[in-house]
């Protein structure tokens, strides 16, 4: 069975990662979503193993100590991370898995999983990115300015990615990512590792 691909989709805040990822999964129902682990309590309607793997503080600390996470971070007193075992089992089953994550987390994943396919989602322009963040109506001017500064810093890390996709229109962005996934499955170096060993001509004789 061919091994699946880990597709890591990231980009600056406000670029539309969640929207593009949801649309891509609708187009490709066979694409498995990487479920994160967290120490926060489940919200109403959330299901363990579907929305998150809910862990205690002790369980999460054990996962860190045992190098069982591809990346992790602490946010507002709770831990969040990407379980390595879930990713490995999904790939071994031949299924592709997508991880939607912030830029710093993606770079941590690349350190431990360099064979992944790393896609950077770009805004059409910085003005458009600022417009999208402002349109949320949830941040004041200082926060928006800070997000824009961080976005520029993150876009300067583009060289660490395999592909860049401009999110100018959701359907078009999804089509580009689908094309990337198809092309990656056709790469010769991936196929060479999966070919059966053929006997040499002298051995046949």
SVG drawing of the C-alpha trace seen along z (x, -y; Angstrom):
<svg xmlns="http://www.w3.org/2000/svg" viewBox="-23 -52 47 71">
<polyline fill="none" stroke="black" stroke-width="0.4" points="0.0,0.0 1.3,-3.4 2.1,-5.6 0.0,-8.7 1.2,-12.3 1.3,-14.8 0.1,-18.2 0.9,-21.1 -1.1,-24.2 -0.1,-27.4 0.2,-31.1 -0.4,-34.4 -3.4,-35.0 -6.4,-36.2 -5.3,-34.7 -8.1,-32.2 -6.5,-28.9 -9.5,-27.5 -11.9,-28.4 -9.6,-27.0 -9.0,-23.8 -12.7,-23.2 -13.4,-23.7 -10.6,-21.4 -11.9,-18.7 -15.4,-19.1 -13.8,-18.6 -11.6,-15.7 -13.6,-13.7 -10.8,-11.1 -8.4,-13.7 -8.0,-13.1 -7.9,-16.1 -5.1,-16.1 -6.8,-16.2 -4.9,-18.1 -4.5,-17.2 -5.5,-19.8 -5.7,-20.1 -8.7,-22.5 -12.1,-21.1 -14.5,-20.0 -17.0,-22.6 -20.7,-21.6 -21.0,-19.3 -17.3,-18.5 -16.3,-14.9 -13.0,-13.3 -11.1,-12.1 -13.2,-14.2 -12.7,-17.8 -9.7,-17.2 -8.0,-14.5 -8.8,-15.8 -5.9,-15.2 -5.2,-16.0 -2.2,-18.2 -0.3,-15.1 -1.1,-13.2 0.0,-16.1 3.3,-16.5 3.9,-12.8 3.4,-13.2 6.0,-16.1 8.5,-14.0 8.1,-11.0 8.5,-13.1 4.9,-12.0 4.1,-15.4 5.2,-16.9 4.7,-20.3 3.1,-21.9 2.4,-25.3 0.8,-26.8 -2.0,-29.3 -4.1,-31.0 -3.1,-28.4 -3.9,-25.3 -1.6,-23.1 -2.2,-22.3 -0.2,-19.9 -0.1,-17.5 0.1,-13.9 2.7,-12.0 1.0,-8.6 -2.2,-9.7 -0.3,-11.2 1.9,-8.1 -1.0,-5.6 -3.0,-7.6 0.0,-7.8 0.8,-4.1 -2.8,-3.3 -2.2,-5.0 -4.4,-8.0 -3.3,-11.6 -3.7,-13.9 -3.8,-17.7 -2.6,-19.8 -3.8,-23.4 -1.4,-25.3 0.3,-28.6 3.7,-29.3 5.8,-28.7 4.1,-25.4 4.6,-24.4 8.4,-25.0 8.5,-22.8 6.7,-20.1 9.2,-20.4 12.1,-19.8 10.6,-16.4 8.8,-15.5 10.8,-17.0 9.2,-14.7 5.9,-16.5 4.5,-18.8 4.5,-22.3 2.1,-24.8 2.2,-28.5 -1.1,-30.3 -0.5,-33.9 -2.9,-36.9 -3.3,-38.6 -1.8,-41.7 -1.0,-43.1 -3.8,-45.6 -6.3,-42.7 -5.0,-40.9 -5.5,-44.0 -9.0,-44.4 -9.8,-40.8 -8.5,-41.1 -10.3,-44.5 -13.5,-42.9 -13.7,-40.5 -14.5,-43.5 -12.9,-41.7 -9.6,-43.6 -8.7,-47.2 -6.2,-49.2 -3.2,-48.3 -3.9,-44.6 -4.4,-44.8 -1.1,-46.7 0.6,-44.0 -0.9,-41.2 0.2,-42.9 3.8,-43.2 3.8,-39.5 2.3,-38.7 5.2,-40.4 7.7,-38.5 5.9,-35.2 5.8,-35.9 9.6,-36.3 9.8,-32.6 8.4,-31.5 11.7,-29.9 11.1,-27.1 8.0,-25.9 7.7,-23.7 4.8,-25.7 3.1,-29.1 -0.6,-29.4 -2.3,-32.8 -5.8,-32.8 -7.4,-35.2 -10.5,-33.1 -11.3,-30.0 -12.2,-27.6 -9.1,-28.6 -6.8,-28.2 -8.3,-24.7 -7.7,-23.7 -4.1,-24.7 -3.6,-22.7 -5.3,-19.7 -2.9,-19.9 0.0,-20.0 -1.2,-16.9 -1.6,-15.1 1.8,-16.1 3.4,-15.0 1.9,-11.5 3.5,-11.4 7.0,-12.3 9.6,-9.8 11.5,-9.8 8.4,-8.8 7.5,-6.1 11.0,-4.7 10.8,-3.7 7.6,-1.8 8.6,0.1 9.2,3.9 12.9,5.0 13.2,6.4 15.9,9.1 18.8,8.2 19.0,9.6 21.8,12.0 19.8,13.3 16.9,14.2 19.3,16.2"/>
</svg>
